[in-house]
Amino acid sequence: QVQVVESGGGLVQPGGSLRLSCAASGSIFIFASMGWYRQAPGKQREMVAGITAGGRTNYADSVKGRFTISRDNAKNTLFLQMNSLKPEDTAVYYCNARIVGKLDSWGQGTQVTVSS
């Protein structure tokens, strides 16, 4: 089983940047598709960005050009670089590790607040 722990959230002004990290345990990390999701108050959880085991990425339209997802398989770590942050990016951000039929692991989340 892979356990994931997010870090790097905080309070930032509009237009600012944050880098989220997700540390994963377990040797099968390199085989997992990884993703960042977020949930704002009163809203459903939504996919923000994903990266396959092979490095293919995809993004929600709302973050394209501003967020970058990456992974360091040597360190079992997933990243989300968030630039040009907007108040509507305020949410709890969750890390997910998935292998179809074998793994679906979620972290506890990290709060990101964008406010002046």
CORHUBEL-V443714 format. One line per field, one symbol per residue. phi: phi as a letter, one per 30 degrees, with the letter a starting at -180 (. if undefined). A space follows every 10 residues. Layout:
# CORHUBEL-V443714
phi=???
This chain:
# CORHUBEL-V443714
phi=.ccbbdajdl cbdejdbbbc bbcccjdded ccdcacbbbc eibddbdcab bdddjdcbbd edceiccbca bcddchbcbb dcchdbeddd adcccbcbbe ibaaccddjb dcbcac
